[in-house]
Amino acid sequence: MLNLTEKELIQNLAIGDSPAFTHVVEVYQERLLHFSFHYLNNREAARDVVQDVFAVIWENHEKFHKVKNLSSWLFTLTKNQCLKKIEHLKVAQKHLSSLRHKQLNLSQDSLSHLDTSPLIFNEIDSIFRQTLEKLSPQSRRIFEMSRFENKKNREIADELNISIKTVEACITKALKVLRPALKQYLPVVFF
């Protein structure tokens, strides 16, 4: 703990004295955190603000010779950093809201144009069955066990007496064949 008057502390800070800076951090850090948290209501953002305040102090220490009241100056710096952080958070929130709004519009547009008529489902079923027929019997059986019987890869491997890697490879192969065939119907196929 330094035994300096406030005026001496300010003079030491102005010349970039490391012990004086450490003393200021130790004395003011918690108070500035509480102050920042009160306005930001976010611990991480408050820590960022206080860290920024101390970075400004260290990087611009030569400006300390103009300071008359250390507490007032530190809280003014913290206030200004909080205002910057709030502006940043507002912009980020607006951007996220805008993205969410665009995503909802896309979903709405996609749903409004989605055809869920029985004719489409029959067409999907027909394409699906024709595409499955193009697979080897083993790949088709593994895919059906996985998707229609809801069996896990381990269960399929044990039942067919093959490795899990073979099961995974067959499912991957089946999906590679099915995706292009059902590309235009993917939103409906997902459900």
N, C-alpha and C positions, 0 to 999 in steps of 0.2 A: 504494500500500500504506500503510495507516494504521499509525503507530507508537504504538499504545495498549496499555495493559495490558488484561487480560481484564475487570477491574472497570470501567475507563474505557469500554471497548467496550460493555459491558452498559448502563452509564449513558447513553451516546449512543443506543443502540438504544431505550431507554426513553422518550427524548424525541422519537423519530421521525427521527433523523439519517440522511439518505439515504446519505452516504458510509459510515457505519458499517454500514448494511444491505447495501450493495453489497459491502463487504469480507467480511461474513459469507457472502454468496452465493458469492463467489469462492473463499473458503477451504473451505467445507463442501459445496458442491453435489455434487462428484464422490463424496465419501465417503458422502453420504446416498443418492445414486443407487445405489452399489454395495451399500450396506446394504439398501435397498429391493428391489433386484433379487434379492438372495440369498434373500429370503423370498417374493417374488411370482413370480420366474422369468418376468417379462414386462417388457420394456424400456419399453413405452408406459405400463403401469400404474405402474412405478417412477418414470417422469418425472412422471406425474400426481401421485403422492404427494409428491414433492419440491416440485413447484410449489405444491401445497396447503400444505405446511409453510411455505414462504416467504410465502405469502399470509396465513396465520395470524399469522406473525411480524410482518409489516408492518401488518396490520389491528389487531392487539392489542399493539402495541409498548409500551403503557403498563404491561403486566404484567411487563416485563423487570426492573423494579426489585426483584422478588422472587427473580430468578434468582441462584444462587450459582456454578454451574458451567455455562458456556455449552455445552460439548460434550455433557455429560450431558443438559441440557435439550433440545438439538436432536435428539439420538438418541431421547429419550423421545417428543418430538412426532412424529418420523418413525415410531417403533414404533406409536404410536396411530393415525396415518394409515394405516399398512400394515394394521393390524387392521380398520379401517373398510373399506379397499379389499377385503380378503379377504372380509369379510362381504358386501359388494356383489357381488363376483364369484361367491360361492357362491349368492346369491339369483338372479343372472342365469343361472347354469348350471342351477340347479334349474328355473327357468322354461323355459329352452330344452329341457331334458330332458322336462319336462311337455308342452310343445308337440309335441316329436318323438314322445312316447308317444301323444298324442292323434291325431297324423297317422297313425301306424302302425295304431292301432285303426280309424280311418276307412277306411284302405286295406284292412285285413283284412275289415271288415264289407262294404265295397263288393265286394271280390273274392268273398267267400263267397256273395253274392246275385247275382253275375253269371252270366247264362245264356249258355253257349257252345255250345249244342246246334246241330246242323246246321239245324234248323228256324229258329232265330233268324238264322243267317247267310243262309239263303235268303230270309227276310223282309227283311233289311237290303238284300240285293242287289236284290230286287224294288223296294223303296222307292227305292233309289238310282237304278236305271234309269228308273223312272217320273218321278222328279224331274228327272233329266237331260233327259228328253224335253220337259220344259216350258221348257227354255232355248232361246234362239235357236240356229240351227245353228252360227253363228260362236262363240258363247260355249261351247257344248258341245264343239266341236272344240278350242278353246283350253284348256279345262279338262282334256280327255282327254289332250292333248299334255303338259300340265304334270304331271298326276298319274299317268297311266298309262304315258307314254313317258319320264317324268323329264327333260323338256327344260326348259332355263332360259328365262326370259322373253325374253332377247335372241335365243335360237335360234328361238323361236316367232315373234317379231316379224319376224325375217329371212325365215323360211320362208313366212310368210303375207303378207309385204310390208305390215306394219302397224306402228304405233308401239308402243314398250314400254308406254306409258301405256294404250293400248287393251287390251293383253294383261293388264295389272294390273287394269284396270277389269272386264274380263270374268271374271277369276278371282274377284275380290271379289264380283261379282254372283252367280256360281255358288255360292260359299260361303254367301252370304246366303240363297239358296234351299234349299241342302242342309241347313244346320244345323237349322232348325226341323223339317224333315221327318224328320231322324234323331236328334232331341233325346234321346229315351229310350234310344237305342242308342249314344250317344257314346263311352262307355268301350270298347266293342267296336270301333267305327269307327276309333278312334285307332290300333288295332293292325292 
